[in-house]
Amino acid sequence: MMPTLFRSLIIIVCLSGFSLKAQLQKNFEYLDVFQLEYAADPQISPNGDYVLYRRTGFDIMKDRSSGNLWLLSTDDRKIHHKLTVNEGNESSATWSPSGDRIAFVSSTDEGSEIYIYWTATGSIAKLTQLENSPGSLTWSPDGTEIAFTLKIDAKPPVLAKMPPKPKDAKWAEAPRITDRLKHEADGAGYIKPGFTHIFKIPSEGGTPLQLTSGDFNHTGSLSWTPDGKMILFSANRNADWEYEFRNSEVYAVSTRTGVITQLTDRNGPDSAPKVSPDGRYVAYTGFEDKVQAYQVQTLQLMKLDGTAKRTVSENLDRDVDAVVWASDSKGVYFMYNDLGVTKIAYMDLNGTVEDIVSDVGGTTLGRPYASGSFSVSEKGNIAYTRSRPDRPSDVAVTTSKGKNIRVLTDLNADLLGYRTLGTVEEIWYTSSVDGRKIQGWVVYPPNYVKGTKVPLLVENHGGPILNYGPHFSAEIQLYAAEGYAVFYPNPRGSTSYGEEFGNLLFNNYPGEDYNDVMDGVDELIKKGIADENRLYVTGGSAGGIMTAWIIGKNNRFKAAVVAKPVMNWISKTLVADNYYGYANSRYPGQPWENFENYWKFSPISLVGNVETPTMVMVGMNDLRTPPSEAKQLYHALKLRKIETVLVEIPEASHGIASRPSNLITKVAHTLAWFEKFK
């Protein structure tokens, strides 16, 4: 029998409306970041009975993200378990055509290899022993072979023969020598010499056979023809491929002879070819390059022999992505961004579009960028990553018509179910420049009382050819938890509003996107949400550029944090890892040909106007917006005796938030700086 005291307590608790959940409820906190998980890359089985997905979270001890494969039933059996006992990072999972096996990549400290999992027995076998990490795993139609891509290392150029090193001598390391246009990449560092090629291997094991050759890179997705005789891919095999870096064509390689046939020929990217199930057509994405800031990626169609090319998505002014053929070959499923949200839709071969779902995303934990993925079964059932403003992505399934949506996972219920998060609200307002409608979002502090004026933190997105949306964001929620209303807009230049809107920054960046941001701030002041005397502004990358531009244009903000900015387009364009990609698409000509124009759009040109206390932040390994850019702002402000501080984050590339401790470092320092000027 229950003791009288305990029974009395239960009665009192019930009468008072008390709940354990209410007592434990609190705002999102720094260490919560390490406990977050999200579902990625859901792969539905051919018969639609199972979904395989990558469950991704943070390893607090190793300070990195890690993902494992999980198997999930789509019916009432409630099967949900880890696929293997491996503790390494697992990815690139793909079902065999019959659904009897799963191919995937598992990585350890010793490297990455292809593995096979048998669904009937749970047995696992390592299929390869490769010199580098494989990618683009694709089963042959009969399930007997697997195609993949792999980089083959090459020796760097040798300019001088060094004398032999004396025994036990401790000489400096050999110099790093390159003669390539693209020789480094942010996050990866120095790119070792070599080229990526297409291989195939028997699915029961054996020796990989290299299908492509030459000093060209063959990356991206692969697509077998139904008879297994050819694999289609996208690459640039032109003689001047290094300098034609925006160009690519669709090719077919014979799986028996290695003979390569070129199927497209135009100036611009032709990518991600997919052969229709009946073998008649090839769907691919691309555009004719007009050399501008932004161009919409369209759905293209041609016959298998490369004839009868046409644009299918002429009436859709949005980027077509992640194309998957319907099993009857009468149309394709695809993903696109529209007004800040990501949708899955169906398009027939005449270009008619039917939306299926509009809540895809949730796989970028740091900031609320568009993201997500999906897959389709033979019957048209769809598995996708479902986005919510208050949760990272979960796995959801639906029919080809978007009916009977069921969410199969709830990965963060144990954490976020006991946290009070900031409410996300969409707003539209009018640009003072030309009357355009501009979209943005406001995230309120937890337990916000309507009509109360609170400090406003403006978060500018990167790109600038990208978009924010109503997605979960650890950074934004941490800001809101500290009492700020957070405003993040999609000013002109953002994607998901059409080509004309995105291209308004062509030869004009930063431009009137500044006005779009400030008009949003004024709208929130007008609405009685933002306290005009407590305005703060931040942003990273292109958002850092906008933040630096804002404080050079006005002194309305009490403090600013400029993260990983470009301050000087002349120096940035000749130093960054993507230095070769700016001339003509961003500004006319090279910097030495048009230095006045490059300087006019450089935020450093406005530094003489800055009075706002400014923190400058950058990753010390950033190759996209190198630390020298951030230092130009910091040094200029120090010379002008403006209150400033430089935060350099060790071992951080441009993607500062890729390590959870660095994400926390970024947010904590931003909040500390703003708190100083509250």
ZAMARGU-4260 file (C-alpha; in steps of 0.2 Angstrom, whole numbers, plus 5000, padded with zeros to 4 digits):
<rodrens>
0) 5000/5000/5000 | 5006/5018/4996 | 5011/5028/5011 | 4998/5041/5016 | 5011/5055/5014
5) 5015/5050/4996 | 4996/5049/4992 | 4993/5066/5000 | 5007/5074/4989 | 5000/5066/4973
10) 4983/5074/4978 | 4991/5091/4981 | 5001/5090/4965 | 4985/5086/4954 | 4975/5099/4962
15) 4988/5113/4960 | 4990/5108/4941 | 5009/5104/4944 | 5018/5094/4932 | 5036/5087/4931
20) 5038/5093/4914 | 5033/5111/4919 | 5045/5111/4933 | 5059/5105/4922 | 5055/5117/4907
25) 5068/5130/4903 | 5076/5139/4889 | 5088/5132/4876 | 5106/5133/4882 | 5123/5131/4876
30) 5126/5113/4881 | 5110/5108/4872 | 5119/5110/4856 | 5129/5094/4859 | 5113/5084/4862
35) 5104/5089/4846 | 5102/5075/4833 | 5094/5076/4815 | 5089/5064/4802 | 5097/5065/4785
40) 5097/5057/4768 | 5081/5046/4770 | 5082/5031/4758 | 5065/5022/4756 | 5066/5004/4751
45) 5060/4999/4733 | 5044/4992/4741 | 5041/5006/4753 | 5041/4996/4769 | 5057/5003/4776
50) 5067/5019/4777 | 5086/5019/4780 | 5092/5036/4786 | 5108/5044/4793 | 5105/5049/4812
55) 5117/5063/4814 | 5123/5071/4831 | 5138/5078/4839 | 5152/5069/4849 | 5155/5080/4864
60) 5172/5071/4867 | 5179/5072/4850 | 5170/5089/4846 | 5163/5084/4829 | 5147/5078/4821
65) 5145/5059/4817 | 5132/5049/4809 | 5126/5031/4809 | 5113/5022/4798 | 5097/5018/4806
70) 5083/5006/4799 | 5065/5011/4801 | 5049/5003/4796 | 5035/5013/4788 | 5021/5002/4795
75) 5014/4998/4812 | 5028/4986/4816 | 5038/5000/4824 | 5055/4993/4819 | 5068/5006/4823
80) 5086/5001/4826 | 5104/5005/4821 | 5109/4996/4806 | 5126/4990/4811 | 5137/4989/4827
85) 5150/5000/4819 | 5155/5015/4828 | 5163/5024/4813 | 5155/5037/4802 | 5142/5029/4790
90) 5135/5037/4775 | 5130/5036/4757 | 5117/5022/4760 | 5108/5015/4744 | 5096/5000/4742
95) 5099/4987/4729 | 5086/4986/4716 | 5077/4971/4724 | 5079/4978/4742 | 5089/4963/4748
100) 5105/4972/4751 | 5111/4990/4756 | 5127/4997/4750 | 5135/5011/4761 | 5152/5019/4766
105) 5159/5017/4783 | 5174/5027/4788 | 5187/5024/4802 | 5203/5032/4806 | 5211/5020/4794
110) 5200/5026/4779 | 5183/5024/4771 | 5177/5008/4762 | 5161/5001/4754 | 5151/4989/4764
115) 5136/4978/4760 | 5122/4974/4772 | 5111/4959/4769 | 5093/4963/4775 | 5088/4945/4777
120) 5102/4940/4789 | 5110/4956/4795 | 5127/4950/4789 | 5139/4964/4784 | 5155/4962/4772
125) 5168/4975/4767 | 5168/4976/4748 | 5184/4987/4745 | 5201/4992/4750 | 5203/5009/4742
130) 5216/5023/4743 | 5204/5037/4745 | 5185/5039/4750 | 5172/5032/4738 | 5157/5042/4733
135) 5141/5042/4722 | 5137/5023/4726 | 5125/5017/4713 | 5118/4999/4710 | 5117/4992/4692
140) 5099/4988/4687 | 5102/4969/4690 | 5110/4972/4707 | 5126/4963/4701 | 5138/4978/4701
145) 5140/4995/4710 | 5147/5010/4702 | 5156/5023/4712 | 5168/5038/4711 | 5186/5038/4718
150) 5200/5050/4717 | 5217/5043/4711 | 5232/5052/4718 | 5245/5059/4707 | 5263/5066/4711
155) 5265/5085/4713 | 5276/5094/4700 | 5294/5094/4704 | 5305/5109/4700 | 5321/5105/4709
160) 5330/5090/4715 | 5335/5092/4733 | 5352/5085/4739 | 5350/5069/4750 | 5346/5072/4768
165) 5360/5067/4780 | 5356/5052/4792 | 5345/5058/4807 | 5345/5076/4801 | 5330/5086/4805
170) 5326/5096/4790 | 5311/5106/4786 | 5296/5098/4777 | 5297/5098/4758 | 5289/5113/4750
175) 5271/5112/4744 | 5271/5115/4725 | 5256/5117/4714 | 5253/5123/4696 | 5234/5121/4696
180) 5221/5135/4696 | 5211/5127/4710 | 5223/5121/4723 | 5215/5123/4740 | 5197/5122/4747
185) 5190/5129/4763 | 5188/5115/4776 | 5199/5103/4766 | 5215/5114/4764 | 5228/5109/4751
190) 5220/5098/4738 | 5232/5084/4734 | 5236/5081/4716 | 5225/5068/4707 | 5209/5066/4698
195) 5192/5058/4702 | 5186/5044/4691 | 5172/5032/4689 | 5174/5014/4694 | 5163/4998/4695
200) 5164/4983/4706 | 5155/4966/4708 | 5142/4968/4722 | 5148/4951/4728 | 5166/4958/4729
205) 5181/4958/4718 | 5193/4970/4709 | 5187/4988/4705 | 5187/4992/4687 | 5191/5010/4682
210) 5179/5016/4668 | 5185/5034/4665 | 5203/5040/4661 | 5212/5056/4658 | 5217/5072/4668
215) 5198/5076/4671 | 5187/5075/4686 | 5172/5064/4685 | 5162/5068/4701 | 5143/5070/4705
220) 5129/5057/4703 | 5129/5042/4692 | 5115/5034/4682 | 5114/5017/4674 | 5104/5013/4659
225) 5091/5000/4661 | 5101/4987/4651 | 5117/4991/4662 | 5127/4995/4646 | 5131/5013/4650
230) 5133/5025/4665 | 5128/5043/4663 | 5138/5057/4672 | 5142/5075/4672 | 5160/5082/4670
235) 5170/5094/4660 | 5182/5085/4649 | 5186/5100/4638 | 5205/5105/4636 | 5203/5121/4645
240) 5192/5114/4659 | 5201/5123/4673 | 5196/5140/4667 | 5179/5134/4661 | 5175/5130/4679
245) 5156/5134/4677 | 5154/5123/4662 | 5150/5104/4662 | 5142/5092/4650 | 5133/5075/4651
250) 5142/5060/4645 | 5139/5042/4644 | 5153/5029/4647 | 5152/5011/4641 | 5153/4999/4656
255) 5161/4986/4645 | 5173/4996/4634 | 5176/5013/4644 | 5171/5022/4628 | 5164/5039/4632
260) 5151/5048/4622 | 5147/5067/4625 | 5128/5070/4625 | 5127/5089/4628 | 5137/5104/4621
265) 5133/5121/4628 | 5141/5134/4638 | 5135/5131/4656 | 5132/5118/4669 | 5123/5102/4663
270) 5122/5091/4679 | 5115/5076/4688 | 5109/5066/4673 | 5095/5053/4677 | 5090/5040/4664
275) 5071/5036/4664 | 5066/5019/4670 | 5060/5014/4652 | 5077/5020/4645 | 5070/5032/4633
280) 5075/5049/4641 | 5088/5058/4651 | 5083/5071/4664 | 5096/5083/4669 | 5098/5101/4677
285) 5107/5116/4671 | 5106/5132/4661 | 5114/5142/4647 | 5127/5153/4656 | 5124/5171/4654
290) 5138/5176/4666 | 5128/5184/4680 | 5126/5183/4698 | 5112/5171/4699 | 5103/5160/4686
295) 5089/5148/4689 | 5093/5130/4687 | 5081/5122/4675 | 5075/5104/4671 | 5081/5098/4655
300) 5076/5083/4645 | 5084/5074/4630 | 5083/5057/4622 | 5096/5044/4627 | 5106/5047/4612
305) 5107/5066/4616 | 5095/5072/4603 | 5078/5081/4605 | 5085/5092/4619 | 5072/5104/4628
310) 5069/5114/4644 | 5054/5106/4653 | 5053/5119/4668 | 5051/5135/4658 | 5036/5141/4668
315) 5044/5138/4685 | 5055/5152/4690 | 5064/5142/4703 | 5079/5131/4704 | 5075/5112/4701
320) 5085/5101/4712 | 5087/5082/4717 | 5077/5075/4702 | 5070/5057/4703 | 5060/5049/4689
325) 5043/5042/4693 | 5043/5023/4690 | 5031/5025/4674 | 5043/5037/4666 | 5029/5050/4664
330) 5037/5063/4675 | 5049/5067/4689 | 5049/5071/4707 | 5060/5085/4712 | 5064/5098/4726
335) 5064/5117/4725 | 5064/5132/4736 | 5050/5144/4736 | 5048/5160/4747 | 5060/5153/4760
340) 5052/5135/4761 | 5058/5119/4752 | 5045/5109/4743 | 5044/5092/4735 | 5034/5092/4719
345) 5030/5082/4704 | 5033/5088/4686 | 5026/5080/4671 | 5035/5080/4654 | 5025/5095/4648
350) 5031/5106/4663 | 5015/5105/4674 | 5020/5106/4692 | 5010/5099/4707 | 5017/5102/4725
355) 5017/5087/4736 | 5024/5094/4753 | 5031/5111/4758 | 5040/5107/4775 | 5057/5100/4769
360) 5073/5104/4778 | 5080/5105/4795 | 5097/5098/4792 | 5107/5114/4795 | 5108/5115/4814
365) 5118/5131/4815 | 5108/5144/4805 | 5091/5142/4797 | 5096/5139/4779 | 5086/5129/4766
370) 5091/5110/4766 | 5084/5093/4766 | 5083/5078/4755 | 5070/5064/4749 | 5068/5047/4740
375) 5054/5039/4731 | 5049/5020/4731 | 5043/5011/4716 | 5025/5014/4721 | 5028/5033/4723
380) 5029/5033/4742 | 5041/5047/4748 | 5052/5048/4763 | 5059/5065/4767 | 5067/5076/4780
385) 5054/5086/4788 | 5057/5103/4794 | 5049/5112/4809 | 5054/5129/4817 | 5056/5121/4834
390) 5065/5105/4829 | 5079/5099/4818 | 5074/5086/4805 | 5064/5070/4807 | 5060/5057/4795
395) 5042/5058/4787 | 5033/5048/4774 | 5019/5052/4762 | 5011/5047/4746 | 5014/5053/4729
400) 5000/5065/4731 | 5006/5072/4748 | 4992/5062/4757 | 4993/5053/4774 | 5009/5062/4780
405) 5016/5052/4795 | 5032/5058/4805 | 5041/5042/4809 | 5054/5049/4821 | 5055/5061/4836
410) 5074/5062/4838 | 5074/5077/4850 | 5058/5074/4861 | 5069/5070/4876 | 5078/5087/4875
415) 5067/5100/4866 | 5051/5093/4875 | 5058/5101/4891 | 5064/5117/4883 | 5054/5133/4880
420) 5060/5139/4862 | 5057/5156/4854 | 5042/5157/4842 | 5046/5159/4824 | 5034/5171/4814
425) 5035/5176/4796 | 5033/5194/4791 | 5032/5203/4774 | 5036/5222/4772 | 5038/5234/4758
430) 5055/5240/4751 | 5058/5259/4752 | 5068/5257/4736 | 5056/5250/4723 | 5041/5244/4733
435) 5045/5226/4732 | 5038/5214/4745 | 5052/5208/4756 | 5051/5192/4767 | 5059/5189/4784
440) 5056/5180/4800 | 5056/5186/4818 | 5060/5174/4832 | 5053/5180/4849 | 5061/5177/4866
445) 5053/5163/4875 | 5038/5168/4884 | 5037/5184/4875 | 5022/5196/4880 | 5014/5203/4865
450) 5016/5222/4864 | 5032/5222/4874 | 5047/5231/4866 | 5063/5220/4867 | 5081/5222/4861
455) 5082/5217/4842 | 5096/5206/4835 | 5098/5207/4816 | 5105/5191/4809 | 5111/5193/4790
460) 5112/5177/4780 | 5127/5172/4770 | 5129/5169/4751 | 5122/5181/4747 | 5114/5170/4734
465) 5106/5159/4747 | 5090/5160/4758 | 5084/5158/4776 | 5068/5150/4781 | 5057/5145/4795
470) 5069/5131/4800 | 5076/5126/4817 | 5092/5135/4821 | 5103/5133/4837 | 5111/5150/4835
475) 5095/5159/4833 | 5087/5150/4848 | 5102/5154/4859 | 5100/5172/4855 | 5082/5172/4858
480) 5084/5163/4875 | 5095/5178/4880 | 5080/5190/4878 | 5082/5196/4860 | 5070/5196/4846
485) 5080/5190/4832 | 5076/5196/4814 | 5082/5187/4799 | 5077/5193/4782 | 5079/5187/4764
490) 5083/5204/4755 | 5086/5205/4736 | 5099/5193/4730 | 5091/5179/4740 | 5086/5163/4731
495) 5068/5156/4731 | 5060/5172/4724 | 5065/5170/4706 | 5080/5174/4694 | 5076/5192/4693
500) 5075/5195/4711 | 5091/5185/4714 | 5101/5194/4701 | 5097/5211/4707 | 5115/5211/4715
505) 5123/5208/4698 | 5137/5222/4698 | 5128/5229/4713 | 5134/5221/4729 | 5132/5226/4742
510) 5118/5237/4735 | 5099/5240/4739 | 5099/5224/4749 | 5105/5236/4763 | 5089/5245/4762
515) 5079/5229/4762 | 5087/5225/4779 | 5085/5242/4786 | 5067/5243/4780 | 5064/5227/4790
520) 5071/5234/4806 | 5060/5250/4804 | 5045/5238/4802 | 5048/5229/4818 | 5050/5246/4827
525) 5034/5252/4820 | 5025/5236/4825 | 5031/5239/4843 | 5042/5224/4844 | 5059/5231/4843
530) 5066/5244/4855 | 5074/5257/4843 | 5087/5261/4857 | 5093/5243/4858 | 5097/5237/4841
535) 5111/5225/4837 | 5117/5217/4821 | 5128/5202/4816 | 5130/5190/4802 | 5143/5179/4794
540) 5151/5178/4777 | 5140/5188/4765 | 5131/5192/4782 | 5147/5199/4788 | 5149/5209/4773
545) 5131/5216/4775 | 5135/5219/4794 | 5151/5229/4790 | 5141/5238/4776 | 5127/5243/4788
550) 5139/5250/4801 | 5148/5260/4788 | 5131/5267/4782 | 5123/5272/4799 | 5126/5272/4817
555) 5109/5266/4823 | 5116/5250/4831 | 5123/5249/4849 | 5135/5235/4844 | 5140/5224/4829
560) 5148/5207/4827 | 5156/5206/4810 | 5160/5187/4807 | 5171/5180/4793 | 5168/5195/4781
565) 5175/5201/4765 | 5181/5219/4768 | 5191/5222/4752 | 5185/5214/4736 | 5202/5217/4728
570) 5212/5207/4741 | 5198/5194/4743 | 5197/5190/4725 | 5215/5186/4723 | 5218/5177/4739
575) 5202/5166/4743 | 5201/5148/4738 | 5188/5152/4725 | 5198/5167/4719 | 5195/5163/4700
580) 5176/5164/4701 | 5172/5182/4704 | 5177/5192/4688 | 5162/5196/4677 | 5149/5187/4687
585) 5151/5198/4702 | 5159/5213/4695 | 5165/5217/4677 | 5183/5212/4674 | 5198/5207/4685
590) 5202/5218/4700 | 5217/5226/4691 | 5206/5230/4676 | 5192/5238/4686 | 5199/5242/4704
595) 5188/5258/4706 | 5172/5247/4705 | 5179/5233/4716 | 5184/5246/4729 | 5167/5255/4728
600) 5158/5239/4734 | 5171/5235/4747 | 5165/5238/4765 | 5183/5244/4770 | 5179/5260/4759
605) 5166/5265/4772 | 5177/5262/4788 | 5180/5280/4790 | 5161/5282/4795 | 5160/5268/4808
610) 5156/5273/4825 | 5148/5257/4831 | 5157/5246/4844 | 5162/5231/4833 | 5168/5213/4837
615) 5177/5205/4822 | 5177/5186/4821 | 5185/5174/4810 | 5191/5156/4809 | 5210/5155/4808
620) 5209/5142/4795 | 5196/5151/4784 | 5201/5150/4766 | 5185/5157/4759 | 5185/5174/4768
625) 5203/5173/4774 | 5208/5180/4791 | 5217/5195/4782 | 5200/5201/4777 | 5194/5202/4795
630) 5211/5210/4801 | 5208/5224/4789 | 5193/5229/4798 | 5200/5227/4815 | 5216/5236/4811
635) 5207/5250/4803 | 5195/5252/4818 | 5210/5251/4830 | 5219/5265/4821 | 5203/5276/4822
640) 5201/5271/4841 | 5184/5264/4838 | 5180/5251/4852 | 5184/5234/4844 | 5190/5217/4848
645) 5197/5203/4836 | 5191/5185/4840 | 5201/5172/4830 | 5195/5154/4832 | 5208/5141/4831
650) 5206/5126/4819 | 5190/5134/4812 | 5187/5135/4793 | 5174/5146/4785 | 5161/5134/4792
655) 5164/5139/4810 | 5149/5129/4816 | 5154/5113/4809 | 5162/5109/4827 | 5149/5111/4841
660) 5162/5120/4852 | 5166/5133/4839 | 5147/5136/4836 | 5146/5139/4855 | 5161/5150/4855
665) 5154/5160/4841 | 5137/5163/4850 | 5144/5165/4867 | 5156/5179/4861 | 5143/5187/4851
670) 5131/5188/4866 | 5145/5194/4877 | 5149/5208/4866 | 5131/5214/4864 | 5128/5212/4883
675) 5142/5224/4886 | 5133/5238/4877 | 5115/5234/4883
</rodrens>
